[in-house]
Amino acid sequence: MVDKKSISKQSVILTKEEVRHVADLAKLELAEEDLIKFQKQLTDIVDFVGKLKEVDTENVEPTSQVTGLENVFRTDEVKSSLTQEETLSNAKRKYKDYFVVDAIFGE
Amino acid sequence: MLLDLTISELSAGLKAKKFSSEEIVKECYGNIERSNPTVNAFITLLDKEDVLKIARQKDKDRTPDSSILYGLPYVIKDSYNTKGICTTAASNVLKDYISPYSATVYQKLVDAGAILLGKTNMDAWGHGASSENTDFGPVKNPWDNSRVAGGSSGGNAAALATRMAVFGIGEDTGGSIRNPSAWCNTTGLKVTYGRVSRYGCIAYVSSFDTMGPMAKTVEDCAIILQVIAGHDPKDATSSQEAVPDYLKGLDQNLNGTVLGMPKECFGEGIDPQIKQLIQEAADEYKKLGVQIKEISMPMLEFGVPVYYVIGTSETSSNLARYDGVRFGNGRNNFTKETMRRIMLGTYALSAGYYDAYYKKAQQGRTLFIHEYNKALSECDAILMPVEPMVATKFGELINDPIQNMLADIYTCQTPVGVPSLAVPCGFTKEKLPVGLQLVGKMFSENLLLKIGHAYQQVSTWHKQKPKI
């Protein structure tokens, strides 16, 4: 197994509230016992990746992609894509040609 | 067995009418019936009679000009959209999703006349190095059923090892082709980022994901790459770089080639048997006229954090579309491992943490690019292990999030975009396969294929198969 000695002593602790907040941002519904389990695991993981702070990145530009490409466009012409039927084919709830969503405003 | 033959042997045999696609497909299904109940390589297996009908038609329609892949049965990782066929990404979120469109790579294989057998099992969404993070039961290693097949393209590697198909199409974001190749004794190529279109492959990390071939030999991978490589207007990140002839010069000698071995890969933490086997492979290369040089890559220890911060950030964004509205089931169907990755990514991108984690990792990525450029200026390719350990026992990785991440330690150079070829290089005393990796400059696939092919002419590891 890979040696875990390189993991620094814990310097970050995620609170349960932080985990709940992150779960809310990610639209994940977590049961209470999962929240507690994730709190411990995420704390360990965040601490582990925090190893990055040892790297000297002063004046280093961030890289977001390696292709060197910019502004890859196509000509603005209408082209065929999915048909309406294909687009709706995997929706669990449909109404005529609409996707059905839960109400977000009161009735 | 016909399925022991290489792609060029099969193609020549088919054209000379020594045997038929129908016979090859029958052999595939025979091996599937024998091994799949144990190995669990498939999520969706196409109906045997339907596929045999297609094979018979291919036998009728074959011409001397047919593609080299014409009439050859293959498998594709279940992250690729295949129109009319279920595509799940190994997750219950998509367990009943029927693709309304096809991935470019799949379409190219359809156009070449290759025959799809089914969609293979994997770590859901690409999240894993063991094919245990799946809602369809784990993939078992054909060499030792108490161990994982590797991941995330584990279904492919296990299928190839047990001769269920001629070749496979996998996907590598942090080792997902190379890891299962090493652990199942198959050959796999992680291409340069942008070399093969990503259109239609369910995205894990959009700026790392690569689509690539998995097969029994390096030559097979070269043949498949020839068919799938190239610019695609549907993928804005695909490269306009010309596609060379990958078979030309494959047999050229390696005199004067320099392979660099990073000393950081061979210190603490690597199984001594793996270290020994890689060293023996280096010795074989010396006999072929290659110069072996020790190099240093001190950034390697930061590879996993850079990969995981950026990777989880991008995947948290990519998986936001799975809202159960337009397709799929609700988000509570994600596995725990996937939820962990989504949450880590969301955290790294959130206000107050973005600079310390995401931006920092992107800066680390720049330093990695410099480090690989420097290393590859000192040698033609880097020779390193694929994994520091052999295939793990079930539970060892999936139940330990940090250990799971560390499995990617040698395969997480994907943020740099460079290509890498994984080739079998021996077995441990416990008869578990080991793979070596050849990492090259951007778009150096033909050099890597040449170097890998040369090794397979002087070794027979890749020909060995598990007892079925």
Chai-1 contact restraints between the chains, C-beta under 6 A:
chainA,res_idxA,chainB,res_idxB,connection_type,confidence,min_distance_angstrom,max_distance_angstrom,comment,restraint_id
A,V2,B,G269,contact,1.0,0.0,6.0,A-B,restraint_1
A,V2,B,P388,contact,1.0,0.0,6.0,A-B,restraint_2
A,V2,B,L406,contact,1.0,0.0,6.0,A-B,restraint_3
A,D3,B,E268,contact,1.0,0.0,6.0,A-B,restraint_4
A,D3,B,G269,contact,1.0,0.0,6.0,A-B,restraint_5
A,V22,B,M343,contact,1.0,0.0,6.0,A-B,restraint_6
A,V22,B,T346,contact,1.0,0.0,6.0,A-B,restraint_7
A,V22,B,Y347,contact,1.0,0.0,6.0,A-B,restraint_8
A,L25,B,T346,contact,1.0,0.0,6.0,A-B,restraint_9
A,A26,B,I342,contact,1.0,0.0,6.0,A-B,restraint_10
A,A26,B,M343,contact,1.0,0.0,6.0,A-B,restraint_11
A,A26,B,T346,contact,1.0,0.0,6.0,A-B,restraint_12
A,K27,B,R331,contact,1.0,0.0,6.0,A-B,restraint_13
A,L28,B,R331,contact,1.0,0.0,6.0,A-B,restraint_14
A,L28,B,M339,contact,1.0,0.0,6.0,A-B,restraint_15
A,E29,B,N332,contact,1.0,0.0,6.0,A-B,restraint_16
A,Q41,B,P401,contact,1.0,0.0,6.0,A-B,restraint_17
A,I45,B,L344,contact,1.0,0.0,6.0,A-B,restraint_18
A,I45,B,P401,contact,1.0,0.0,6.0,A-B,restraint_19
A,F48,B,I402,contact,1.0,0.0,6.0,A-B,restraint_20
A,V49,B,P305,contact,1.0,0.0,6.0,A-B,restraint_21
A,V49,B,Y308,contact,1.0,0.0,6.0,A-B,restraint_22
A,V49,B,V309,contact,1.0,0.0,6.0,A-B,restraint_23
A,K51,B,P305,contact,1.0,0.0,6.0,A-B,restraint_24
A,L52,B,P305,contact,1.0,0.0,6.0,A-B,restraint_25
A,L52,B,K360,contact,1.0,0.0,6.0,A-B,restraint_26
A,L52,B,G364,contact,1.0,0.0,6.0,A-B,restraint_27
A,V55,B,F302,contact,1.0,0.0,6.0,A-B,restraint_28
A,V55,B,G364,contact,1.0,0.0,6.0,A-B,restraint_29
A,T57,B,Q363,contact,1.0,0.0,6.0,A-B,restraint_30
A,V60,B,Q363,contact,1.0,0.0,6.0,A-B,restraint_31
A,V60,B,T366,contact,1.0,0.0,6.0,A-B,restraint_32
A,E61,B,T366,contact,1.0,0.0,6.0,A-B,restraint_33
A,P62,B,K359,contact,1.0,0.0,6.0,A-B,restraint_34
A,P62,B,Q362,contact,1.0,0.0,6.0,A-B,restraint_35
A,P62,B,Q363,contact,1.0,0.0,6.0,A-B,restraint_36
A,T63,B,Q362,contact,1.0,0.0,6.0,A-B,restraint_37
A,T63,B,R365,contact,1.0,0.0,6.0,A-B,restraint_38
A,T63,B,T366,contact,1.0,0.0,6.0,A-B,restraint_39
A,Q65,B,S207,contact,1.0,0.0,6.0,A-B,restraint_40
A,V66,B,Y193,contact,1.0,0.0,6.0,A-B,restraint_41
A,V66,B,G417,contact,1.0,0.0,6.0,A-B,restraint_42
A,T67,B,G194,contact,1.0,0.0,6.0,A-B,restraint_43
A,T67,B,T237,contact,1.0,0.0,6.0,A-B,restraint_44
A,V72,B,A236,contact,1.0,0.0,6.0,A-B,restraint_45
A,L82,B,P100,contact,1.0,0.0,6.0,A-B,restraint_46
A,E86,B,P100,contact,1.0,0.0,6.0,A-B,restraint_47
A,S89,B,P100,contact,1.0,0.0,6.0,A-B,restraint_48
A,N90,B,Y97,contact,1.0,0.0,6.0,A-B,restraint_49
A,N90,B,F327,contact,1.0,0.0,6.0,A-B,restraint_50
A,A91,B,R326,contact,1.0,0.0,6.0,A-B,restraint_51
A,F99,B,V325,contact,1.0,0.0,6.0,A-B,restraint_52
A,F99,B,R326,contact,1.0,0.0,6.0,A-B,restraint_53
A,V101,B,V325,contact,1.0,0.0,6.0,A-B,restraint_54
